[in-house]
Amino acid sequence: MSRDGNILKNIDWLTFALYIVLMLFGLFCINSATYDPEQDSPWSMLNLHSRAGRQLMWMGISVAFCSVFLLIDYKTYETVANIVYFACLAVLIVTPFLSHDTKGSLSWIYIGSFQFQPAEFAKIATALMIAKVMSRYGYKVRGWMDLIKPIIFVGLPMVIIAVWQKETGSALVFLAFFLVFYREGMTSYLLLFGLYLVVAVIAIIRFSLLTFPFGVSINLGYLIVLLLQQSIVMYYLFFRFHREKESLAVLLTTFIPLLAGYIVAIWKPFNLNFVMFGIGLLTILYLLFIYLFRYRRQEYLFLLLFAICSLGLAMSSKFIFNHLPQHHQDRIEFQLGMKEDIHGIGYNVNQARIAIGSGGLTGKGYLQGTQTKLKFVPEQATDFIFCTVGEEFGFIGCFLLLFIYSVFILRMFYVAERQKDKFSMIYIYSVACIFLFHVTINIGMVLGLLPVIGIPLPFLSYGGSSMLGFSILIFIYLRLDASRVEKMNG
């Protein structure tokens, strides 16, 4: 308990109130999404045999169970962070042995009729571990070397979930921690590099052979990546490092071989991919020469590593894509406009758009959504719960929900900044970024702006694991924030 008396007086009640509002609104949405007018009453949420009833049960369990986290000494969370993190890793590793194949995923543990998804709790463990590592005395992000350990701690559960459990959506959530790294001093170049990787992968997957003048065929995806890579290298050499000769050398080694290969291909067709890969390799060797024998500085090493990663990405992206599960390939191809399949892989997104669009400005009213009631939208109580909001409450309802989420997340950022110790600040920033990622990706997915990867909308989507996992995140956050009075007086 707080030395200032009742810990309840120090709790951030605004965040707690928004948490309750979101849970209650989610309960009514789940009730509506699963409501059958011929069999159910409008208050079927009180029936534990219904999905809404079970969600109400999980709401009660979450609040009751998580209240215990308010009674734990705030110092304990930093002390046990290592134990919790490695215990979670162990559970993630054994999960596939205790799981059944669920739509290609092995991420659920089944114990009789009870089931839960350990990945939901791995986010909590990782947030605690990152906070502990980055709050140690003297720790500061001065360069990318200082981020190696935090990135490893984020990458381990991410890789286990994505590769071992075959659960891509839950794994991608861990990318939210890179926003925390950026807040703590990570250079924006790494975020831009991540954006470049996304653009490069999309270009390679989306574009294939294109016939240019004189009947020469070039893989447009590889050409886009090559020109992007060389442009970035030349930009840094010329504008940032002021090395005009080196920049000119890269320019010449790009366009002279490319032009020569194009001319040769007019007379004797051959695979120009070899020329493009040769240009990439030549650039790497040239940057290595610059780093070793001219300017042995860290920024040139970064440029060299960028060129190596770019070439490796260009050579491996298509191979990796072709070895993804077929349903993942289909979703990506549909999202990139390579497939038109509104009755197959694109059915969910197409029906979601119809449902949201049919709500208009004010919606059809609670329990009045025809798309929802007639089960046109698959997963309408889980990943696509936002459709129910759009259809029954319209644009105004969607706007109000997004407004509540915005206040909820911005409040966390504000609370993080007022913390008196680094551990609490980084943990609360991690929680805020996790919620930001979930809300952005889920709603973007439902609207068809992002690929369908299957992650829940916090406190709205049906599910005991997600409800309990999100609640634990919030209650630890509330406890750490409430302790700031103890720290000021201690």
C-alpha positions as MATLAB code, in Angstrom:
seq = 'MSRDGNILKNIDWLTFALYIVLMLFGLFCINSATYDPEQDSPWSMLNLHSRAGRQLMWMGISVAFCSVFLLIDYKTYETVANIVYFACLAVLIVTPFLSHDTKGSLSWIYIGSFQFQPAEFAKIATALMIAKVMSRYGYKVRGWMDLIKPIIFVGLPMVIIAVWQKETGSALVFLAFFLVFYREGMTSYLLLFGLYLVVAVIAIIRFSLLTFPFGVSINLGYLIVLLLQQSIVMYYLFFRFHREKESLAVLLTTFIPLLAGYIVAIWKPFNLNFVMFGIGLLTILYLLFIYLFRYRRQEYLFLLLFAICSLGLAMSSKFIFNHLPQHHQDRIEFQLGMKEDIHGIGYNVNQARIAIGSGGLTGKGYLQGTQTKLKFVPEQATDFIFCTVGEEFGFIGCFLLLFIYSVFILRMFYVAERQKDKFSMIYIYSVACIFLFHVTINIGMVLGLLPVIGIPLPFLSYGGSSMLGFSILIFIYLRLDASRVEKMNG';
ca = [
       0.000    0.000    0.000;
       1.038    3.581   -0.522;
       2.653    5.284    2.439;
       0.313    8.205    1.745;
      -2.681    6.157    2.815;
      -5.231    4.741    0.433;
      -3.621    4.052   -2.936;
      -6.966    4.644   -4.641;
      -6.637    8.411   -4.276;
      -3.489    8.386   -6.436;
      -4.924    6.325   -9.307;
      -5.363    7.947  -12.709;
      -9.159    7.770  -12.639;
      -9.562    9.233  -16.130;
      -7.722    6.284  -17.685;
      -9.670    3.852  -15.519;
     -12.984    5.470  -16.516;
     -12.101    5.254  -20.230;
     -11.113    1.618  -19.706;
     -14.539    0.850  -18.214;
     -16.354    2.808  -20.962;
     -14.533    0.890  -23.708;
     -15.251   -2.469  -22.069;
     -18.973   -1.696  -21.654;
     -19.280   -0.410  -25.194;
     -17.496   -3.520  -26.432;
     -19.922   -5.702  -24.455;
     -22.936   -4.119  -26.162;
     -21.238   -4.418  -29.580;
     -20.514   -8.129  -29.032;
     -24.091   -8.644  -27.878;
     -25.336   -6.986  -31.053;
     -22.887   -8.828  -33.322;
     -24.043  -12.217  -31.992;
     -27.710  -11.341  -31.415;
     -30.318  -13.560  -33.077;
     -33.713  -11.749  -33.042;
     -35.592  -15.050  -33.336;
     -33.933  -16.723  -30.342;
     -32.284  -14.111  -28.117;
     -33.554  -11.296  -25.960;
     -31.866   -7.872  -26.112;
     -30.342   -8.728  -22.701;
     -28.848  -12.051  -23.735;
     -25.513  -10.708  -22.476;
     -26.662  -11.847  -19.042;
     -26.716  -15.436  -20.300;
     -23.313  -17.036  -19.745;
     -23.965  -19.441  -22.624;
     -23.846  -16.530  -25.084;
     -20.668  -14.864  -26.308;
     -21.699  -11.570  -24.756;
     -22.368  -13.344  -21.461;
     -18.931  -14.937  -21.499;
     -17.387  -11.575  -22.342;
     -19.193  -10.053  -19.341;
     -17.745  -12.846  -17.227;
     -14.231  -12.099  -18.503;
     -14.748   -8.412  -17.789;
     -15.548   -9.235  -14.175;
     -12.646  -11.669  -13.898;
     -10.251   -9.125  -15.424;
     -11.215   -6.297  -13.063;
     -11.221   -8.567   -9.993;
      -7.968  -10.347  -10.858;
      -6.120   -7.243  -12.018;
      -7.090   -5.305   -8.896;
      -4.439   -7.426   -7.172;
      -1.807   -5.642   -9.263;
      -2.709   -2.411   -7.482;
      -1.712   -3.949   -4.142;
       1.751   -5.042   -5.250;
       4.684   -2.817   -4.334;
       5.707   -0.865   -7.428;
       9.349   -1.926   -7.003;
       8.342   -5.560   -7.451;
       7.561   -5.106  -11.135;
      11.117   -4.098  -11.956;
      12.505   -6.849   -9.711;
      10.563   -9.705  -11.331;
      10.743   -8.427  -14.928;
      13.494  -10.917  -15.885;
      11.675  -13.878  -14.346;
       8.362  -12.981  -15.985;
      10.002  -12.412  -19.374;
      11.916  -15.701  -19.542;
       8.965  -17.631  -18.120;
       6.828  -16.215  -20.933;
       9.444  -17.225  -23.496;
       9.353  -20.780  -22.144;
       5.559  -20.875  -22.405;
       5.703  -19.526  -25.978;
       8.139  -22.289  -26.933;
       6.000  -25.117  -25.526;
       2.707  -23.692  -26.831;
       2.771  -25.502  -30.229;
       3.097  -28.832  -28.385;
      -0.078  -28.097  -26.413;
      -1.990  -26.473  -29.260;
      -4.255  -27.568  -32.085;
      -4.012  -26.202  -35.608;
      -6.392  -23.222  -35.736;
      -6.504  -21.747  -39.251;
      -2.812  -22.554  -39.687;
      -1.818  -21.140  -36.286;
      -0.414  -23.006  -33.270;
      -0.747  -20.179  -30.759;
      -3.509  -21.393  -28.426;
      -3.121  -23.634  -25.369;
      -6.083  -25.913  -24.704;
      -6.752  -27.209  -21.194;
     -10.080  -29.039  -21.326;
     -12.718  -26.535  -22.450;
     -10.475  -23.624  -21.410;
      -8.138  -22.019  -23.931;
      -5.823  -19.016  -23.890;
      -3.245  -17.353  -26.129;
       0.150  -16.832  -24.441;
       1.159  -14.224  -27.037;
      -1.278  -11.780  -25.404;
       0.692  -11.985  -22.158;
       4.103  -11.940  -23.847;
       3.488   -8.258  -24.632;
       3.242   -7.531  -20.909;
       6.448   -9.423  -20.124;
       8.302   -7.695  -22.954;
       7.111   -4.246  -21.845;
       8.410   -4.930  -18.321;
      11.716   -6.285  -19.638;
      12.309   -3.364  -22.003;
      11.508   -0.934  -19.199;
      14.008   -2.655  -16.899;
      16.811   -2.805  -19.480;
      16.402    0.797  -20.640;
      16.030    2.238  -17.137;
      19.291    0.911  -15.737;
      21.637    3.485  -14.282;
      23.732    5.164  -16.939;
      21.801    3.656  -19.853;
      21.313    6.022  -22.760;
      20.719    5.532  -26.468;
      23.764    7.136  -28.056;
      23.919    4.907  -31.114;
      22.531    1.744  -32.609;
      24.837   -0.408  -30.464;
      22.894    0.672  -27.366;
      19.721   -0.757  -28.906;
      21.056   -4.251  -29.583;
      19.939   -5.692  -26.249;
      16.417   -4.142  -26.287;
      15.935   -5.248  -29.914;
      16.937   -8.805  -28.983;
      14.414   -8.847  -26.145;
      11.708   -7.659  -28.542;
      12.826   -9.939  -31.367;
      12.882  -13.215  -29.413;
       9.130  -13.452  -28.673;
       8.374  -11.930  -32.063;
      10.305  -14.633  -33.935;
       8.944  -17.445  -31.751;
       5.353  -16.322  -32.318;
       5.780  -15.710  -36.056;
       7.895  -18.737  -36.987;
       7.276  -21.339  -34.275;
       3.590  -20.595  -33.636;
       2.817  -19.331  -37.172;
       0.872  -16.375  -35.781;
       1.906  -13.375  -37.884;
      -0.587  -10.854  -36.510;
       0.390  -11.238  -32.844;
       4.078  -11.136  -33.795;
       3.769   -7.844  -35.676;
       2.388   -6.124  -32.565;
       5.907   -6.215  -31.103;
       6.952   -3.650  -33.713;
       5.171   -1.126  -31.481;
       8.222   -1.188  -29.183;
      10.290    0.526  -31.873;
       8.214    3.659  -31.238;
       9.411    3.458  -27.634;
      13.002    3.133  -28.855;
      12.490    6.221  -31.008;
      11.184    8.137  -27.982;
      14.296    7.110  -26.055;
      16.721    8.374  -28.672;
      16.767    5.906  -31.547;
      17.742    7.706  -34.727;
      14.945    8.383  -37.197;
      17.127    6.748  -39.844;
      16.152    3.336  -38.503;
      12.444    4.171  -38.859;
      13.081    5.438  -42.384;
      15.054    2.275  -43.109;
      12.059    0.241  -41.933;
       9.821    2.257  -44.267;
      12.263    1.626  -47.123;
      12.149   -2.122  -46.423;
       8.347   -2.096  -46.595;
       8.345   -0.180  -49.895;
      11.034   -2.446  -51.334;
       9.227   -5.657  -50.381;
       5.938   -4.353  -51.821;
       7.670   -3.348  -55.065;
       9.332   -6.759  -55.480;
       6.127   -8.688  -54.738;
       3.783   -6.392  -56.657;
       5.718   -5.796  -59.878;
       7.191   -8.374  -62.207;
       8.382   -8.311  -65.809;
       7.543   -5.225  -67.823;
       8.367   -4.762  -71.493;
      10.232   -1.545  -72.241;
      10.916    0.013  -75.693;
      12.618   -2.242  -78.263;
      11.075   -5.310  -76.622;
      13.442   -5.450  -73.614;
      11.862   -7.067  -70.534;
      12.952   -5.859  -67.083;
      11.703   -6.891  -63.668;
      10.169   -3.595  -62.580;
      10.197   -4.491  -58.871;
      13.947   -5.112  -58.813;
      14.546   -1.971  -60.877;
      12.563    0.179  -58.412;
      14.508   -1.238  -55.458;
      17.843   -0.736  -57.205;
      17.100    2.887  -58.112;
      15.802    3.607  -54.597;
      18.886    2.069  -53.040;
      21.332    3.929  -55.273;
      19.455    7.209  -54.804;
      19.705    6.893  -51.022;
      23.423    6.052  -51.197;
      24.107    9.005  -53.499;
      22.017   11.351  -51.326;
      24.064   10.582  -48.252;
      27.397   10.710  -50.051;
      26.629   14.015  -51.774;
      24.385   15.990  -49.402;
      25.229   14.595  -45.957;
      28.893   13.600  -46.266;
      29.814   16.096  -49.028;
      31.716   13.485  -51.041;
      31.032   14.609  -54.609;
      33.524   12.257  -56.298;
      32.249    9.206  -54.477;
      28.660   10.153  -55.264;
      29.540   10.548  -58.955;
      31.235    7.145  -58.920;
      28.059    5.493  -57.607;
      26.015    7.328  -60.242;
      28.255    6.074  -63.051;
      28.370    2.494  -61.725;
      24.575    2.530  -61.702;
      23.638    3.876  -65.097;
      26.541    2.809  -67.320;
      26.130   -0.959  -66.642;
      22.334   -0.615  -66.746;
      22.412    1.221  -70.073;
      25.005   -1.180  -71.512;
      22.940   -4.188  -70.438;
      19.806   -2.650  -71.950;
      21.542   -2.069  -75.310;
      22.906   -5.617  -75.373;
      19.462   -7.005  -74.516;
      18.003   -5.295  -77.615;
      20.190   -7.468  -79.849;
      20.424  -10.564  -77.684;
      17.778  -10.908  -74.939;
      19.053  -12.040  -71.536;
      18.060  -11.712  -67.878;
      18.802   -8.145  -66.793;
      18.385   -9.162  -63.152;
      22.031  -10.257  -63.246;
      23.055   -6.732  -64.232;
      20.998   -5.163  -61.428;
      22.375   -7.570  -58.836;
      25.868   -6.887  -60.186;
      25.347   -3.139  -59.721;
      24.191   -3.731  -56.144;
      27.214   -5.919  -55.414;
      29.583   -3.397  -57.020;
      28.108   -0.635  -54.835;
      28.692   -2.744  -51.727;
      32.332   -3.378  -52.670;
      32.873    0.317  -53.393;
      31.361    1.381  -50.029;
      33.516   -1.250  -48.297;
      36.596    0.220  -49.992;
      35.595    3.743  -48.875;
      35.073    2.604  -45.288;
      38.282    0.568  -44.998;
      40.765    2.753  -46.872;
      39.410    6.321  -46.924;
      36.923    7.375  -44.270;
      36.790    4.897  -41.411;
      33.769    6.480  -39.782;
      30.584    4.996  -38.393;
      28.227    6.707  -40.849;
      29.984    5.046  -43.801;
      29.632    1.699  -42.063;
      25.883    2.332  -41.700;
      25.652    3.110  -45.420;
      27.526   -0.100  -46.224;
      25.187   -2.152  -44.001;
      22.193   -0.503  -45.656;
      23.423   -1.520  -49.124;
      24.074   -5.103  -47.934;
      20.610   -5.387  -46.355;
      18.986   -3.901  -49.445;
      20.654   -6.379  -51.790;
      19.851   -9.260  -49.443;
      16.237   -8.139  -49.307;
      15.996   -7.931  -53.082;
      17.375  -11.460  -53.450;
      15.271  -13.066  -50.704;
      11.884  -11.279  -50.657;
      10.306  -13.255  -53.470;
      11.655  -16.537  -52.098;
      10.307  -15.807  -48.592;
       6.948  -14.704  -49.993;
       6.597  -17.900  -52.014;
       7.169  -19.940  -48.842;
       4.563  -18.145  -46.745;
       1.353  -20.050  -45.960;
      -0.972  -19.830  -48.945;
      -3.640  -17.841  -47.088;
      -1.028  -15.197  -46.196;
       0.077  -14.996  -49.830;
      -3.534  -14.626  -50.951;
      -4.215  -11.823  -48.452;
      -1.106   -9.885  -49.488;
      -1.844  -10.278  -53.191;
      -5.433   -9.157  -52.661;
      -4.306   -6.131  -50.655;
      -1.782   -5.150  -53.352;
      -4.398   -5.411  -56.078;
      -2.858   -8.502  -57.637;
      -6.043  -10.504  -57.118;
      -9.725   -9.621  -57.370;
     -11.485  -12.136  -55.164;
     -14.385  -10.542  -53.271;
     -16.020  -13.963  -52.905;
     -12.895  -15.619  -51.512;
      -9.934  -14.066  -49.722;
     -11.368  -10.555  -50.074;
     -14.806  -11.485  -48.822;
     -14.283  -10.319  -45.226;
     -12.982   -6.882  -46.190;
     -15.625   -6.375  -48.881;
     -18.461   -7.262  -46.495;
     -16.916   -5.074  -43.806;
     -16.937   -2.081  -46.153;
     -20.555   -2.741  -47.078;
     -21.574   -3.022  -43.418;
     -19.788    0.175  -42.360;
     -20.988    2.089  -45.421;
     -24.598    1.039  -44.857;
     -24.573    2.749  -41.463;
     -24.464    6.204  -42.997;
     -24.185    9.210  -40.713;
     -26.111    8.059  -37.647;
     -26.351    4.280  -38.132;
     -29.301    1.903  -38.191;
     -29.662    1.734  -34.419;
     -28.636   -0.730  -31.751;
     -29.511   -4.359  -32.662;
     -30.799   -3.148  -36.053;
     -27.804   -3.912  -38.265;
     -28.921   -6.190  -41.095;
     -25.408   -7.056  -42.275;
     -24.567   -8.077  -38.720;
     -27.763   -9.955  -37.963;
     -27.666  -11.927  -41.208;
     -24.036  -12.946  -40.548;
     -22.675  -11.412  -43.737;
     -19.482  -10.298  -41.977;
     -17.250  -13.177  -40.777;
     -15.482  -12.783  -37.404;
     -17.866   -9.914  -36.675;
     -17.562  -10.334  -32.904;
     -13.756  -10.576  -32.876;
     -11.398   -9.013  -35.420;
     -14.193   -7.243  -37.366;
     -16.168   -5.871  -34.411;
     -15.673   -2.346  -35.793;
     -18.202   -3.239  -38.512;
     -20.936   -3.409  -35.890;
     -19.993    0.072  -34.695;
     -20.110    1.452  -38.238;
     -23.393   -0.188  -39.215;
     -25.400    0.451  -36.046;
     -23.926    3.759  -34.859;
     -22.804    5.218  -38.199;
     -20.084    7.776  -38.847;
     -20.880    9.597  -35.607;
     -20.465    6.407  -33.566;
     -17.168    5.574  -35.285;
     -15.923    9.112  -34.713;
     -16.827    9.009  -31.020;
     -15.137    5.624  -30.580;
     -11.956    6.865  -32.252;
     -12.130   10.008  -30.114;
     -12.300    7.900  -26.940;
      -9.370    5.761  -28.097;
      -7.404    8.920  -28.917;
      -8.005   10.437  -25.480;
      -7.187    7.067  -23.884;
      -3.830    6.749  -25.685;
      -2.859   10.428  -25.454;
      -3.589   10.293  -21.741;
      -1.041    7.490  -21.431;
       1.584    9.561  -23.232;
       0.880   12.453  -20.870;
       1.050   10.212  -17.795;
       4.309    8.658  -19.054;
       5.927   12.091  -19.232;
       5.034   12.935  -15.639;
       6.735    9.871  -14.173;
       9.562   10.341  -11.685;
      11.506    7.234  -12.646;
      12.640    5.807  -15.971;
      11.176    2.335  -15.470;
       7.615    3.598  -15.063;
       7.955    6.039  -17.943;
       9.219    3.456  -20.427;
       6.653    0.855  -19.353;
       3.748    3.304  -19.768;
       5.084    4.427  -23.152;
       5.217    0.754  -24.158;
       1.587    0.264  -23.130;
       0.504    3.353  -25.068;
       2.345    2.218  -28.205;
       0.843   -1.293  -27.985;
      -2.671    0.156  -27.851;
      -1.874    2.611  -30.652;
      -0.639   -0.246  -32.841;
      -3.681   -2.430  -32.139;
      -6.227    0.309  -32.825;
      -4.494    1.562  -35.982;
      -3.917   -1.857  -37.523;
      -7.319   -3.327  -36.632;
      -9.354   -0.405  -37.977;
      -7.094   -0.064  -41.034;
      -7.583   -3.783  -41.646;
     -11.386   -3.561  -41.399;
     -11.477   -0.561  -43.749;
      -9.348   -2.411  -46.300;
      -6.420   -0.019  -45.955;
      -4.101   -2.674  -44.480;
      -3.773   -6.448  -44.920;
      -5.946   -8.647  -42.710;
      -3.577   -9.985  -40.050;
      -6.045  -10.838  -37.309;
      -5.412   -8.737  -34.206;
      -8.171   -7.672  -31.789;
      -9.563   -4.198  -31.188;
      -8.739   -3.510  -27.512;
     -11.669   -4.098  -25.128;
     -14.151   -4.376  -28.017;
     -13.221   -7.660  -29.683;
     -14.542  -10.826  -28.082;
     -11.925  -12.901  -26.272;
     -10.881  -13.707  -22.727;
      -7.126  -13.749  -23.409;
      -7.096  -10.322  -25.034;
      -9.402   -8.844  -22.373;
      -7.237  -10.137  -19.523;
      -3.975   -9.242  -21.288;
      -5.027   -5.659  -22.020;
      -6.389   -5.287  -18.486;
      -3.113   -6.411  -16.907;
      -1.258   -3.859  -19.034;
      -3.576   -1.114  -17.763;
      -3.564   -2.084  -14.092;
       0.238   -2.312  -13.891;
       0.325    1.098  -15.572;
      -2.144    2.461  -12.979;
      -0.052    1.058  -10.127;
       3.220    2.491  -11.417;
       1.653    5.883  -11.996;
       0.034    5.895   -8.538;
       3.460    5.287   -7.003;
       4.806    8.643   -8.171;
       3.564   10.217   -4.907;
       5.514    7.601   -2.924;
       8.633    8.360   -4.979;
       8.322   12.124   -4.416;
       7.947   11.645   -0.686;
      10.529    8.861   -0.489;
];
